[in-house]
Amino acid sequence: MAGIAVLVFREVLEAALVVSVVFAATRGVPGRARWIGAGIAAGVLGSIVLAVSAEAVAEAAAGMGQELFNATVLFAAVAMIAWHAIWMATHGRQMALQMQALGAEVSVGRRPLAALAIVVTLAVLREGSEIVLFLLAQAAGGSGAFDIAGGIALGVGGGAATGLALYLGLLRIPIRHFFTATNWLLLLLAAGMASQGARFLVQADLIPSLGARLWDTSAFLSERSILGQTLHALIGYDARPAGVQIVFYLVTAVSIAIGMKVWGRPRRKITQAA
């Protein structure tokens, strides 16, 4: 049971942290719970569909199917987060001012929420797919229903609790700095996902590694620890990164930062001039 709980905890933690950041980043936006809830439901439903077709997925994963699936999901999430971060660079200040002055709901378009709902769906689906494949392997190996059910309960509970703690911590940031802080956190989240996606592409032999291991900090901070796993989910921490992962990380982070600056500033000026 302990081994199952640890793995489920790690996978749920990654999804829960993404959900927490997304939920915090949409603070004050009406209808966010409905959109994010729909994203979680879609991700869970996708994982159930995966369980039904587990045999075909397992055959694909025996080659490089799971790596390609993970990479595709990660890069799609990166695109959605980048779009939202740039959008928030334009509207975040206005939202913060309205929340401070009126304490009322802010009128915004649905497109940013739709984008982040997709991010939540992809995060839950990716982690859920790995949990399904792992649990199938455990069942085939002789693990009993009690051990599997207990491991799932402990893992899901621990991961969700950690995600909730992050969300409550983000809410303590003063509102005048809140959207700036969450925007940069989304940038790091996207860069970390791009780095993870690059690792899967290397594992599938689709891109060169540019150095299989640039450094090794596992002795100081293991990715299997709670802190290491949290940093892995939030900012893409990797104790033994390949060179191409660093390239993907930096290119993604710099591209989003430039987008926030170039496309965000003119829209703020237009709003102020009006």
N, C-alpha and C positions, 0 to 999 in steps of 0.2 A: 504493500500500500504506500509506503513512504516514497519509493522510487516513482510511482505513478503520480503521487501528489506533487513531488518536486517538478517533474516535467510539465504537468498541467499548470502548475503555478507559474512557471517561466513563460509559457505560451500565453496564458490569460493575462499575465502582467503586461506583456508587450501590447496586447490589444487594449487593455484597460488604461494604460498610460496615454495611448493615442486618443481614446475616447475622452479622457479627462482633459487633455490639452484642447481638443476640439470644442468640448463643452464650455471650457473657460474662455476660449477665444471668441465665442459667440455670445458672451455675456450681454444681457440687455436686448438681444434680438428676439422679437416675438416669434413663437413657433419653433424655436430651436429644439426643444425636447421632442417634438413630433418628428422632425427631420432626422435627428440623431437616433431616436428610437427606431425609426424606420430603417436606418442604416444598420443598426445592431441586429434587428430582426432579419433583414435581408442576408446579413453575413451568417447568422445562425442557420437560416434556411438553406443557404448555399452549402454549409458544412453538412447538413442532414442529407442533402442531395448527394454530396460527396460520399457519405457513408453508404447510401443505397448503391452507388456505382463504384464501391471501394475496390472491387477486383480489377476493373479496368484501370483505375488510377494507380493501384499498386503495381500493375504491370508497367505502366508508364514511368513510375518512380524508380523502378528497378534499373532503368537507364538514366536519362537526364530529365524525364518529364517533370518531376517535382521541382528541380532547379529552375527550369524554364518557367514553370507556373509561378513560382515565388518571385522571380525577377520581373515578370510581366506585371504582377500585382503591385510590386514595390514601385516600379517606374510610373505606373498609372496613378498611384497615390501621390508620388512626387509632383506630377503635373497638376493634380487637383490642389495640393497644398500651395504650390507656387502661385497658382491663379488667385487663391483666396488671400495669400499674404500681400500680393500686389494690390488687390482690391481694397484690403483693409488699410493699406498705406494711404489710400485716398479718403476713405470714409471714417477711419477709426477716430480721428480727432473730433469730428463732428458728433459722432456717437457718444464720446466721452463727455463733451460739453453738454449735450442734451440730457444725459443721465445725471450730471451734476446739477444742472439748473432745474430740471423738472422732475427727475426721478420717474420718468414715464417711459413707455415702450418707444423704441426708435423705429421709424418707418424705413425699411430697407428692402431691396429686391430679394427675390428668392434664390437667385443664381449662386451667391456665395454659400448659402445653406445647402443647396443641392450638391455643390461641389464637395463640401465637407461631409455630407451624408454618404457620398460615394467613397470618400476616404475611410470613413468608419466601416462601411460595408467591406471594403477590401482588407482592412486590418483584421476584422473579425473572421473573414473568410480564410485569409492566409493562415492565421494562427489556428483556427478551427480545423483546417485541413490537416495540419501537422498533428494535432491532437488525435484526430480520427485515425490516421494511419498508425500512430504510436499505440493507441488503445487496441486496434485490431491485431497488431503484432503481439501485444501483451496477452490478449485473449487466446490467440493461437498458441502462445507459449505456455498456457496452462493457468494463467491468473484467474482467480475466481471472481464471481460477480460482486461479492462483498468488497474485495480489495479494490476493484476497479471503481465501484460506486463511491467508496470512501475516499479514494485518491482524487476523484473528480471533485467531490464536495470540498475537500481541504484545499485543493489547488485553486478552484474557482473562488472560494471565499477569501483566500489569502491574496490572490491577484487583484480582486475587486476592491478589497480593503486598502491596498497600497495605492491603487488608482484614485480612490476617494480621498486619501490623505493628500495626494498631489493636488487634486482639484481644490480642496479646502485651503491648501497653502497658497495657491495662485489667487484665490479670492481675497487674500490679505494684502495684496499689492494695492497701493492707492490708485483710485480710478484714473487720475491724471497720467499715470504711468502704465496703466494696466494693458491697454491695447498695444503700446510699443513693446512691452515685455513679452506678451503672448505672440506678437508678430515675429519677434526674433527667435522665440522658442519654436515656432512653426518652421522658421527657416532652418534651424539646426535639426529639427525632426526630419525635414525633407532631405537635407544633405546626408543625414545618417541612413535614411532609406535608400538613397542613391548608392551609397557606399556598400550597403548590404546587397543591393541588386547586382552591383559589379562583382561581388564575391560569388554569387550564384552563377553568373555568366562565366567566370573563370573556372568554376567547378564543372561547367558544361563544356569547357574547352572552346568557347566561342570568342573570347578575347584573351590577349596575353596578360599575365599577372604583373609584368613590369617589376618583378622582384617578389618572390613568394612570401617573404616575411621581412618587412623593413625594421621592425623592432619586436620585442617580446616583453610586455609588462604584466604577464599573467602571475608572476611571483608576487607582485605588489597589489594588483587588483584583478582578480579572476572574473571572467564573464559569468561564471557559474554562481558567484555571490549575488546577494540581493542588490547591493549597490552597483556591482558591475552590470547586472542584467538591467537595472533601471537606467543606467547611463547608456547602455547599448540601445535600449528602446528610444530614449529621448534624444540623444545626440550622436548615435551611431558608434559608440565606443567599441573598439576592437583591440584586444590585447596583442594580436599578431596580424596586423593588416598587410595586405599586398599593396604594391605600389599603385596599381590601377584604382584601388579603392580610395586612396588619398586624392588621386586625380578627379575621380567622380565626385568626391565630397567637396573639394574646393571649387570645381566648376559649377556645381549646383548651388552652393552657398553664395558664390560671387554673382552668379546670374540672377538669383532671386533678389539679392541686395541691390543690384543695379536696377532691376525692374521696379522695386519698391521706390527707388530714388527718382528714376527717370519718368515713370508713368504716374507715380503718386503725387509729385510736387506740382505739376501743371494743373491737375484737377483740384487741388486744394486752393491754388491761386484763383481759379475760375470761380470756385464756391465763395471765396472771400470777396471777390470783386462784385459778385452778384448781390 
